[in-house]
Each structure stands twice: as C-alpha cells, then as structure tokens.
C-alpha cells in the first residue's frame, strides 16, 4: 500500500505523543493546520486517540505510536 498524504499526517500526529508518559495527551487547537486537525479526527475515528482533537492514546493507539516512532527512529539513523 503506498503512503498517502493523509497517512503521513496521521503518523506525524502519532510521533508527537510522549510514549514515556501515556498520561500525557495532546491538544490539537482549532488554529492548527487544517491537515493536522483532520488527521487527529481520522485517528479518533480509527480508535487510536481518545478525542477528535487529540486527547490520549488508546491501547491500540499506543501500539501504533510505538511502531510509528520506531520506524522514524530507524529511518533517521
């Protein structure tokens, strides 16, 4: 499956989460880029984050964020 712009934006949001503290959430403000707002909503609809504008990672979201952040770390070395 090729990477779409939407998928890359969702992965970007997932890489913003602090996996060392899953009680630390994110807030995507209404003044954020429309693409970030839309990505957060898609992640929420997929059950990866708790709120349409960020919130906390769900159990599935933690797994997705771990994979996204691991891939980013590997590719940045």
C-alpha positions as CSV (number, residue, x, y, z in Angstrom):
1,X,0.0,0.0,0.0
2,X,1.5,3.4,-1.0
3,X,1.8,6.1,1.6
4,X,-0.9,8.8,1.2
5,X,-0.6,12.3,2.4
6,X,-3.4,11.5,4.9
7,X,-1.4,8.5,6.3
8,X,1.7,10.6,6.7
9,X,-0.2,13.3,8.5
10,X,-1.7,10.7,10.9
11,X,1.8,9.2,11.5
12,X,3.1,12.7,12.2
13,X,0.5,13.2,14.9
14,X,1.4,9.8,16.4
15,X,5.0,10.8,16.6
16,X,4.1,13.8,18.8
17,X,2.9,11.6,21.7
18,X,5.3,11.0,24.6
19,X,5.4,7.2,25.0
20,X,7.4,7.5,28.2
21,X,4.2,9.0,29.8
22,X,1.0,7.8,28.4
23,X,-0.9,10.0,30.8
24,X,0.4,13.0,28.8
25,X,-2.0,13.8,26.0
26,X,-2.1,16.2,23.1
27,X,-4.4,19.1,22.2
28,X,-4.8,20.0,18.5
29,X,-6.0,23.6,18.7
30,X,-8.6,25.0,16.3
31,X,-5.8,27.3,15.0
32,X,-3.6,24.3,14.0
33,X,-3.1,23.5,10.3
34,X,-6.3,22.1,8.8
35,X,-4.4,18.9,7.8
36,X,-3.4,18.3,11.5
37,X,-7.0,18.8,12.7
38,X,-8.2,16.4,10.0
39,X,-5.5,13.8,10.9
40,X,-6.5,13.9,14.6
41,X,-10.1,13.4,13.7
42,X,-9.2,10.4,11.5
43,X,-7.1,8.9,14.3
44,X,-10.0,9.3,16.7
45,X,-12.4,7.7,14.2
46,X,-10.0,4.8,13.9
47,X,-9.9,4.4,17.7
48,X,-6.3,5.4,18.2
49,X,-6.8,8.6,20.2
50,X,-9.5,9.4,22.8
51,X,-10.8,12.7,21.5
52,X,-11.3,14.2,18.0
53,X,-8.9,17.0,18.8
54,X,-6.2,14.8,20.4
55,X,-6.5,13.6,24.0
56,X,-4.8,10.4,25.0
57,X,-3.6,7.4,23.1
58,X,-5.9,4.4,23.3
59,X,-4.4,0.9,23.8
60,X,-4.3,0.5,20.0
61,X,-3.0,4.0,19.6
62,X,-0.1,3.2,21.9
63,X,0.8,0.3,19.7
64,X,0.5,2.4,16.6
65,X,2.6,5.3,18.1
66,X,5.3,2.8,19.2
67,X,5.6,1.5,15.6
68,X,5.5,4.9,14.0
69,X,8.1,6.3,16.4
70,X,10.3,3.2,16.0
71,X,10.2,3.5,12.2
72,X,11.0,7.2,12.4
73,X,14.0,6.5,14.7
74,X,15.3,3.7,12.4
75,X,15.0,5.9,9.3
76,X,16.6,8.9,10.9
77,X,19.8,7.0,11.9
